[in-house]
């Protein structure tokens, strides 16, 4: 909830959002991203409220909660993430919005390819706001040479897609849900808000990881992962593989047969899954998965996969603990 100390950026943001709803425009959409960044910096956030989520501790369960969208509230979210390691929400995003978002991803990746090839790119679908800094090469940083129409792309580098997603979050009343769960407002992150079009790779497995390995100490998070195509067990596109249950520790990386220093080795995963299940849920378009930075997961796959997986990943931080290096943005 905004207060009198929200600042001029938040007021200007409301004006530009209203204008862009009437007439979408690349300049407005880039300015909206800059104002979301500025509004976070201007706002007087509360002191960190540690323990809001985890106290009192919940009984642990091995299998993820699996609920219809109509059942989702802050208590169900807390019970699912803290007790079971995550919550699968069926039908969170309605089919018309799923189709709109799939189209948005296609437009964003096509525009990135145009820019990388030296062709004029549609600035609504690929263009950087002035306040956004940096990007690893695999995310197709502006000036990079990625001519693929698959992979990963920061949502903020597609201003129109970012606008549509924030409109979706508000339609889902996500800001209210996050504030009730976190005990304070949740904010997005430039670096952890990602559009994904994942190719099937039957001959290669992705690395197991926990996002808490990268994000720093003292954080409180919620990740919303939305499937925009059928994926997972029995589906034609790669899904999300997870270790069931929740253990609030960051496991060692770069050991037990790990290919990279940032991934959890398969030997350690094998030991963990002697007592906890290895899960490969099936997701329909519009289904979603909520979890936090302790969740151990990877992109799954099957030798029978033949199609792309469309998805959006949105990490939200408790505003008072959001790392500056993640470039927080208000919702």
C-alpha positions as CSV (number, residue, x, y, z in Angstrom):
1,X,0.0,0.0,0.0
2,X,1.3,3.4,-0.9
3,X,1.7,6.1,1.8
4,X,2.3,9.8,1.8
5,X,6.0,9.2,1.6
6,X,5.7,7.3,-1.7
7,X,7.2,10.2,-3.6
8,X,6.7,11.8,-7.0
9,X,7.8,8.7,-9.0
10,X,4.9,6.7,-7.7
11,X,2.4,9.5,-8.6
12,X,3.9,9.9,-12.0
13,X,3.8,6.1,-12.4
14,X,0.0,6.0,-11.9
15,X,-0.4,8.7,-14.6
16,X,1.7,6.8,-17.2
17,X,0.0,3.5,-16.5
18,X,-3.4,5.1,-17.2
19,X,-2.1,6.6,-20.4
20,X,-0.5,3.4,-21.6
21,X,-3.7,1.5,-21.0
22,X,-5.4,3.9,-23.4
23,X,-2.7,4.0,-26.0
24,X,0.3,1.6,-25.7
25,X,3.5,3.3,-26.5
26,X,7.2,2.2,-26.4
27,X,8.3,5.4,-24.8
28,X,5.7,5.2,-22.1
29,X,6.5,1.6,-21.4
30,X,10.2,2.3,-21.0
31,X,9.4,5.3,-18.7
32,X,7.1,3.1,-16.6
33,X,10.0,0.7,-15.9
34,X,12.2,3.6,-14.9
35,X,9.5,4.9,-12.6
36,X,9.0,1.5,-11.0
37,X,12.8,1.6,-10.2
38,X,12.6,5.2,-9.0
39,X,9.5,4.5,-6.9
40,X,11.3,1.8,-5.0
41,X,14.3,4.1,-4.2
42,X,12.0,6.9,-3.1
43,X,9.8,4.9,-0.8
44,X,10.4,4.6,2.9
45,X,10.2,0.9,3.5
46,X,9.7,-0.6,7.0
47,X,12.5,-2.2,8.9
48,X,13.0,-5.9,8.1
49,X,10.4,-8.0,9.9
50,X,12.4,-11.3,10.2
51,X,10.3,-14.3,11.3
52,X,7.1,-13.0,9.9
53,X,6.9,-16.0,7.5
54,X,8.5,-18.8,9.5
55,X,7.1,-18.3,13.0
56,X,5.5,-20.5,14.2
57,X,7.2,-23.3,12.2
58,X,4.9,-25.6,10.3
59,X,4.9,-29.4,10.1
60,X,6.9,-30.5,7.1
61,X,5.4,-32.5,4.3
62,X,7.2,-34.2,1.4
63,X,4.7,-33.5,-1.5
64,X,3.9,-30.1,-2.9
65,X,0.5,-28.6,-2.2
66,X,-1.8,-28.8,-5.3
67,X,-4.8,-26.4,-5.3
68,X,-7.2,-24.7,-7.6
69,X,-6.8,-21.0,-8.1
70,X,-9.9,-20.3,-6.1
71,X,-8.3,-21.7,-3.0
72,X,-5.2,-19.5,-3.0
73,X,-4.7,-17.1,-0.1
74,X,-1.9,-16.1,2.2
75,X,-2.4,-18.9,4.7
76,X,-2.5,-21.5,1.9
77,X,0.6,-20.0,0.4
78,X,2.4,-20.1,3.7
79,X,1.3,-23.6,4.4
80,X,2.4,-24.8,1.0
81,X,5.8,-23.0,0.8
82,X,6.8,-23.4,4.4
83,X,5.3,-26.9,5.0
84,X,5.8,-28.6,1.6
85,X,8.3,-26.6,-0.3
86,X,5.9,-25.1,-2.8
87,X,2.3,-24.7,-4.1
88,X,1.0,-25.7,-7.5
89,X,-1.9,-23.5,-8.4
90,X,-4.1,-24.9,-11.2
91,X,-5.6,-22.4,-13.6
92,X,-4.2,-19.3,-12.1
93,X,-4.0,-17.6,-15.5
94,X,-7.1,-17.8,-17.7
95,X,-6.7,-19.1,-21.3
96,X,-7.1,-15.6,-23.0
97,X,-4.3,-14.2,-21.0
98,X,-2.1,-17.3,-21.6
99,X,-2.5,-16.8,-25.3
100,X,-1.7,-13.1,-25.0
101,X,1.4,-13.8,-23.0
102,X,2.6,-16.5,-25.4
103,X,2.3,-14.0,-28.2
104,X,4.2,-11.4,-26.1
105,X,7.1,-13.8,-25.6
106,X,7.2,-14.6,-29.3
107,X,7.2,-10.9,-30.1
108,X,9.9,-10.2,-27.5
109,X,12.3,-12.9,-28.8
110,X,11.7,-12.0,-32.4
111,X,12.5,-8.3,-31.7
112,X,15.7,-9.4,-29.8
113,X,16.7,-11.4,-32.9
114,X,16.1,-8.4,-35.1
115,X,18.2,-6.2,-32.9
116,X,21.0,-8.7,-32.8
117,X,21.0,-9.1,-36.5
118,X,21.2,-5.3,-37.0
119,X,17.6,-5.0,-38.2
120,X,15.2,-2.4,-36.8
121,X,13.5,-4.0,-33.8
122,X,10.1,-3.1,-32.5
123,X,11.0,-1.0,-29.5
124,X,7.9,-1.9,-27.5
125,X,9.0,-5.6,-27.5
126,X,12.7,-5.2,-27.1
127,X,14.4,-2.1,-25.8
128,X,16.0,-1.0,-22.6
129,X,14.8,1.6,-20.1
130,X,17.6,4.0,-19.0
131,X,17.6,2.9,-15.4
132,X,18.2,-0.8,-16.1
133,X,21.8,-1.9,-15.8
134,X,23.8,-4.9,-16.9
135,X,22.8,-8.4,-18.1
136,X,24.7,-11.6,-18.6
137,X,25.3,-12.6,-22.2
138,X,22.9,-15.5,-22.1
139,X,20.0,-13.1,-21.4
140,X,20.6,-11.3,-24.6
141,X,21.9,-8.0,-23.3
142,X,21.4,-5.1,-25.7
143,X,24.4,-5.0,-28.0
144,X,24.8,-8.8,-27.6
145,X,24.8,-11.2,-30.6
146,X,22.0,-13.5,-29.7
147,X,20.0,-14.2,-32.8
148,X,18.0,-17.1,-31.3
149,X,14.3,-16.8,-30.7
150,X,14.5,-19.1,-27.7
151,X,16.3,-19.0,-24.3
152,X,15.8,-16.4,-21.6
153,X,15.2,-12.7,-21.7
154,X,14.8,-10.1,-18.9
155,X,11.2,-9.0,-18.7
156,X,12.3,-5.4,-18.4
157,X,14.1,-5.6,-21.7
158,X,10.6,-6.1,-23.3
159,X,8.8,-3.1,-22.0
160,X,5.4,-4.1,-23.5
161,X,5.7,-7.6,-22.0
162,X,6.7,-6.1,-18.6
163,X,3.6,-3.9,-18.8
164,X,1.3,-6.8,-19.6
165,X,2.7,-8.9,-16.8
166,X,2.3,-6.2,-14.1
167,X,-1.3,-5.7,-15.3
168,X,-1.8,-9.5,-14.8
169,X,-0.3,-9.4,-11.3
170,X,-2.7,-6.7,-10.3
171,X,-5.6,-8.5,-11.9
172,X,-4.7,-11.5,-9.8
173,X,-4.4,-9.3,-6.7
174,X,-0.9,-10.5,-6.2
175,X,0.3,-7.4,-4.4
176,X,-2.3,-8.0,-1.7
177,X,-1.4,-11.7,-1.4
178,X,2.3,-11.0,-1.2
179,X,1.9,-8.3,1.5
180,X,-0.3,-10.6,3.6
181,X,2.3,-13.4,3.2
182,X,5.4,-11.4,3.7
183,X,4.1,-9.0,6.3
184,X,5.1,-6.1,4.0
185,X,5.0,-5.2,0.3
186,X,6.6,-7.5,-2.2
187,X,8.7,-6.0,-5.0
188,X,10.0,-7.4,-8.3
189,X,13.6,-7.7,-9.4
190,X,15.2,-6.7,-12.7
191,X,17.6,-9.7,-12.6
192,X,15.1,-12.3,-11.4
193,X,12.1,-11.5,-13.7
194,X,12.5,-13.6,-16.8
195,X,10.7,-14.6,-19.9
196,X,11.6,-18.2,-21.0
197,X,11.3,-20.2,-24.2
198,X,13.0,-23.5,-23.4
199,X,14.0,-25.9,-26.1
200,X,13.8,-29.7,-25.5
201,X,17.2,-31.1,-24.8
202,X,16.7,-34.9,-24.6
203,X,20.4,-35.6,-24.3
204,X,21.3,-33.1,-21.6
205,X,20.1,-32.5,-18.0
206,X,20.1,-29.1,-16.4
207,X,21.8,-28.4,-13.1
208,X,20.1,-28.7,-9.7
209,X,20.1,-25.3,-7.9
210,X,18.6,-23.2,-5.2
211,X,18.2,-19.5,-6.0
212,X,19.2,-18.6,-2.4
213,X,22.7,-19.6,-3.5
214,X,22.9,-16.3,-5.6
215,X,20.7,-13.9,-3.7
216,X,22.4,-13.2,-0.5
217,X,21.6,-13.5,3.2
218,X,18.6,-12.2,5.1
219,X,16.2,-12.3,2.2
220,X,12.6,-13.3,2.1
221,X,11.2,-14.3,-1.2
222,X,8.3,-15.7,-3.3
223,X,8.9,-17.0,-6.8
224,X,5.9,-17.2,-9.1
225,X,6.6,-19.5,-12.1
226,X,3.8,-19.6,-14.7
227,X,3.6,-22.3,-17.3
228,X,2.3,-20.9,-20.7
229,X,2.4,-24.3,-22.4
230,X,1.8,-27.9,-21.4
231,X,5.0,-29.2,-19.8
232,X,6.3,-31.8,-17.4
233,X,5.5,-35.4,-16.9
234,X,3.8,-36.9,-20.0
235,X,3.7,-33.5,-21.8
236,X,5.7,-32.7,-25.0
237,X,7.8,-29.9,-23.4
238,X,10.3,-29.9,-20.6
239,X,8.9,-29.1,-17.2
240,X,10.2,-28.3,-13.7
241,X,11.8,-31.0,-11.6
242,X,11.9,-30.5,-7.8
243,X,13.0,-32.1,-4.6
244,X,9.9,-32.4,-2.5
245,X,9.6,-31.0,1.0
246,X,11.3,-27.9,2.4
247,X,14.6,-27.7,4.2
248,X,15.6,-24.1,5.0
249,X,19.3,-24.5,4.3
250,X,21.5,-23.7,1.3
251,X,23.2,-27.0,0.2
252,X,26.8,-27.2,-0.9
253,X,27.5,-26.6,-4.6
254,X,30.3,-27.7,-6.9
255,X,30.6,-31.1,-5.2
256,X,29.2,-34.6,-5.7
257,X,29.6,-34.7,-9.4
258,X,28.4,-31.2,-10.1
259,X,29.4,-29.8,-13.5
260,X,29.4,-26.2,-12.3
261,X,30.4,-24.5,-9.1
262,X,26.9,-23.0,-8.6
263,X,24.9,-26.2,-8.9
264,X,24.1,-29.0,-6.4
265,X,25.8,-32.2,-7.5
266,X,23.6,-35.2,-8.5
267,X,25.3,-37.3,-5.8
268,X,24.0,-35.0,-3.1
269,X,20.5,-34.9,-4.7
270,X,20.5,-38.7,-4.8
271,X,21.2,-38.8,-1.0
272,X,18.5,-36.1,-0.3
273,X,15.9,-38.0,-2.3
274,X,16.3,-41.2,-0.3
275,X,14.0,-39.5,2.2
276,X,12.3,-36.9,0.1
277,X,10.6,-37.4,-3.3
278,X,11.9,-36.2,-6.6
279,X,8.9,-34.6,-8.3
280,X,8.2,-33.9,-11.9
281,X,4.7,-32.4,-12.0
282,X,2.7,-31.9,-15.2
283,X,1.5,-28.3,-15.8
284,X,-1.2,-27.2,-18.2
285,X,-1.0,-23.7,-19.7
286,X,-2.0,-21.2,-17.0
287,X,-0.9,-23.4,-14.1
288,X,1.6,-21.8,-11.7
289,X,4.1,-22.8,-9.1
290,X,5.0,-20.8,-6.0
291,X,8.2,-21.5,-4.0
292,X,11.0,-19.6,-2.3
293,X,14.8,-19.4,-2.5
294,X,15.4,-22.7,-0.5
295,X,13.6,-24.8,-3.1
296,X,15.9,-27.3,-4.9
297,X,15.0,-27.6,-8.5
298,X,16.0,-27.8,-12.1
299,X,14.6,-27.8,-15.6
300,X,13.5,-31.3,-16.2
301,X,13.1,-33.2,-19.4
302,X,12.3,-36.4,-21.2
303,X,13.7,-38.1,-24.4
304,X,10.2,-37.7,-25.8
305,X,10.1,-33.9,-25.5
306,X,9.6,-32.2,-28.9
307,X,8.1,-28.8,-28.1
308,X,9.2,-25.5,-26.6
309,X,8.2,-24.6,-23.0
310,X,6.9,-21.1,-22.6
311,X,7.1,-19.8,-19.1
312,X,7.5,-16.6,-17.0
313,X,9.5,-16.5,-13.8
314,X,8.9,-13.7,-11.4
315,X,10.9,-13.4,-8.1
316,X,9.4,-11.1,-5.5
317,X,11.3,-9.9,-2.5
318,X,10.1,-8.6,0.8
319,X,10.7,-4.9,0.1
320,X,12.8,-4.2,3.3
321,X,15.3,-7.0,2.4
322,X,15.4,-6.7,-1.4
323,X,19.1,-6.7,-2.5
324,X,20.1,-3.5,-4.3
325,X,22.1,-5.5,-6.8
326,X,18.9,-7.1,-7.9
327,X,17.5,-3.7,-9.0
328,X,14.1,-3.8,-7.2
329,X,11.0,-2.4,-8.8
330,X,7.6,-1.7,-7.3
331,X,4.5,-3.4,-8.5
